[in-house]
Every structure is written in C-alpha cells, then in structure tokens.
Amino acid sequence: MDRLNPEDGRRLLGLGCELVWATTWMGDANEVVAPRLGLPQLPVVEFPDEDELPTGGLHWKTISLTEWARGRTFIWLDDEISDTDRRWVQTHHQGTSLLHRVDPLSGLTDADFTRIHHWLATG
C-alpha cells in the first residue's frame, strides 16, 4: 500500500475510460485503495470460485474479464498478464483490447501511461 501513488488516481480518471476493479481485493478496493488514489467508488468484476480456475497457464482473471467486456473495447492493467492471456483474449474476444503488464515493483509509470494514451489514440 505504501507504493500507491495518489497521482495515479487522477491520471486514471483522465484516461476517459470506464474504470472498474478487477482485483482480489474485490469490493474492499473501494474501501481501502480508492481513497488512497482519490478514486470514486467503482464497479467490481466478479470472479469465479477457486475450484473453477483455468489451466494451461491462463490467468485466473482472463476469462471473467473477457466475459465482463462482452465484446467492448477494454484495457486490462495487471502485474501478472502473460502472452498466454494475450493470445486467449485475441482469440476469444470480439472487441479490441490492450492487456498491459505493470511492473509490480514500480507500479504505474509514466511509460505505462504513455503506452495507454497511445493505444487509446490509435487502437
């Protein structure tokens, strides 16, 4: 929690996208993380129980996030995204998407925001 940058909340809101929590924090993200970032209460993507986890290297969030997007354009920022997830989304999602891996040690950086803005402008 000490690595949260309050400026990131403003920058995320400035993207002009619908923001949602897709985290193991679930609804607690609105109580604990959002105030530290200056974010409003956000919707939360629901994930399946642990006994329904995918296999083959696919992240446990990938299918649920793709189902949540329902063909809409979406950006997924996470520190555990892999090429397996990117391939799966490319094959199973009808809309455009950006799956962007964030370094867990540095958090969101200027380079991450530059990449996201570029993708939004050209995606």
C-alpha positions in Angstrom: 0.0 0.0 0.0 2.9 2.3 0.6 3.8 2.2 -3.1 0.4 3.7 -4.2 0.9 7.0 -5.9 -2.1 9.3 -5.2 -1.4 11.0 -8.6 -2.2 7.7 -10.4 -5.9 8.1 -9.5 -6.1 11.5 -11.3 -4.2 10.0 -14.2 -6.5 7.0 -14.4 -9.6 9.2 -14.3 -8.1 11.4 -17.0 -8.0 8.4 -19.4 -11.7 9.0 -20.1 -12.4 5.3 -19.7 -14.9 3.4 -17.5 -12.8 2.2 -14.6 -13.6 -1.0 -12.7 -11.8 -3.0 -10.1 -10.6 -6.4 -11.3 -8.7 -7.4 -8.2 -8.6 -10.0 -5.4 -9.4 -7.0 -3.2 -12.9 -7.2 -4.7 -15.2 -4.7 -3.1 -12.7 -3.9 -0.4 -10.7 -2.0 -3.1 -13.4 0.7 -2.9 -12.9 1.0 0.8 -9.1 0.7 1.1 -7.4 1.5 -2.3 -9.8 4.0 -3.9 -9.5 6.7 -1.1 -5.7 6.5 -1.3 -5.8 7.1 -5.0 -8.6 9.7 -5.0 -10.9 7.4 -6.9 -14.7 7.2 -6.6 -16.5 4.0 -5.8 -16.0 1.8 -8.9 -17.8 -1.3 -10.1 -16.1 -4.6 -9.3 -15.7 -7.5 -11.7 -16.8 -10.7 -10.0 -14.5 -13.7 -10.3 -15.3 -17.5 -10.0 -14.5 -19.6 -7.0 -11.0 -21.1 -6.8 -12.3 -24.5 -7.8 -13.1 -23.1 -11.3 -9.6 -21.9 -12.1 -8.4 -22.3 -15.8 -5.4 -24.4 -16.7 -2.7 -24.2 -19.3 -1.0 -21.0 -17.9 -4.1 -18.8 -18.4 -4.5 -16.2 -15.6 -7.5 -16.9 -13.4 -8.9 -13.4 -14.3 -8.7 -13.7 -18.1 -12.0 -15.5 -18.9 -14.0 -13.4 -16.4 -12.7 -10.1 -17.7 -13.3 -11.1 -21.3 -16.9 -12.1 -20.4 -17.3 -8.9 -18.5 -16.2 -6.9 -21.6 -18.8 -8.6 -23.8 -17.1 -7.6 -27.0 -16.5 -4.0 -25.8 -13.1 -2.4 -26.0 -11.1 -2.8 -22.8 -7.8 -2.3 -21.2 -6.5 -4.6 -18.5 -3.6 -3.4 -16.3 -2.1 -6.1 -14.2 1.2 -7.4 -12.9 0.6 -11.0 -13.9 -0.5 -10.8 -17.6 1.3 -13.2 -19.9 1.4 -13.9 -23.6 -0.9 -16.8 -22.9 -3.6 -14.3 -21.7 -3.0 -12.1 -24.7 -3.4 -15.0 -27.2 -6.6 -16.2 -25.4 -8.2 -12.7 -25.4 -7.2 -12.2 -29.1 -8.9 -15.5 -30.0 -12.0 -15.2 -27.8 -12.8 -11.5 -27.5 -14.7 -9.8 -30.4 -13.6 -6.3 -29.5 -10.3 -4.6 -29.2 -8.2 -4.9 -26.1 -4.9 -3.9 -24.5 -3.5 -6.3 -21.9 -0.7 -4.3 -20.3 1.6 -5.8 -17.8 2.6 -3.4 -15.0 5.8 -4.0 -13.1 4.8 -4.9 -9.5 7.9 -3.2 -8.1 7.5 0.1 -9.7 3.7 0.3 -10.2 2.2 2.5 -12.9 4.9 4.6 -14.5 5.0 7.5 -17.0 5.9 4.9 -19.7 2.7 2.9 -18.8 0.5 5.9 -19.1 2.2 6.9 -22.4 1.6 3.4 -23.7 -2.1 3.5 -22.7 -2.7 7.0 -24.1 -1.0 5.9 -27.4 -3.2 2.8 -27.6 -6.3 4.8 -26.9 -5.4 7.3 -29.6 -4.6 4.7 -32.2 -6.3 1.5 -31.0 
